[in-house]
């Protein structure tokens, strides 16, 4: 099975930057699409971004386009989320996800593996 461990969350001020990391272990990491979801207090789980196995295609939610950048280093079995110009509305638990069919989708139920989440809090 695939295991995902997120790190890099924390408390920052609006306008600051954070880089989240997701370390993966298990089967055929390089062939999987990966991405990030987030869940704010009292809200449904929300798609943030996804990336294909070779990094050639990405898809971002409108709310983060131009501010967030996803990347992956298959040699390290790690995917990253660089978050710039953070806003208070970015406050959420961020979850790393894997889609074993290497397809990009915004539906949480389509993703096969989830990390435990890392908290991002942005103050004004």
N, C-alpha and C positions, 0 to 999 in steps of 0.2 A: 504494500500500500504506500501511498504518498503522505508524507507528513510535512506540514508547513509551520514555520515559526516566524512571526513578525517581531520587529524591534524598531526602535527609533522614534516612537511617539513621545510626547511630552507636552509641557505647558509653554506657550510662546505668545508674543504680542502680535497684534495685527500688523501685517506688512513683513513679518519675519519669514524665514524659510525653515523647513525640516526635510530630512531625507529618511523615508521609511525603507526598511530592508525586509525581505522575506527569504529565508533560507529553506530550501526544499531538500528532502531526502526521499529515496524510494526508486520508483521505476521510471525510466525513459523521460527524465525531466525535459530534455531538449526538444522533444517532440510534442509537448503540450502547450496549448494556449494558456496564458496566465493573465491575471488581472487583479483589480482591487475593487471592493465594495466598501460602503461605509454606512453606519447607522447612528443617527443623531438621537438624543433623548426624545422619547415620545413619537418618533418617526419610523416609517418603514425602511427596510434595508434598501439602499440606493446604489446603482451602478456608478462607478467612477471612471474606469478605464480598463482596456484589455489590450493584449499584445500577442501576435502570432509567435510560433515556436522559433522562427529565425529573426524575429524583430522587424520584419519587413513591412508589417501592417499594424497600425494602431487605431483605436477608436476611443475617443474621449467624450464624456458627458459635457454638454454645453456649459455647465456651471464651472468647469475646471479648465476648459480649453484656453491655452495661452499662459496658464499659470502652473499647471502640473505637467510633469514629463515622466513617462514610464520607460524603463530600460531593463535589459536582462543580460546577465553574464552567465552563460551556460557552463563555462568552465568552473565557475564557483557555485553552480546550482542556486543562484540568487537572482531575484527580481527586485528592482528598486522603484520607489516613487519619490521623485524630487518635487517638493511642494514649495512654490514661491508665492510671494504676495498673499500670504494667508489672511483669511477673513474670519470673523467670529462664526459665520455660518458654516465654515469648514469643520467646526467642532463635532467630533463623532468618534466612534470606535471604527477603526479601519481594519478590514479583513483581506488577507491575501487568498486568492482562489486559483484553482486549476480546472480547466476543461480538457478532459482526456482525448476528445476528438479534434483538438486543435482548431476549434471554431470560435468566432467572436459572437457573443450574445450578451444581452442586458438582463436576462432573466436569472434570478438567483438559483432557481431549481435546475438550471442547465449545467451548473458547475458541480463537479464531482468531489472536490476536496476543498476544505476551508481551514484556515489557520484559526488560532484562538483570539486574535484581534489585538490591536494596540491602540491606546487612547491618545487622541490628539485634541488638545484644548487650546483655543485661540482667544485671547482676551483683547479688549479694546484699549 
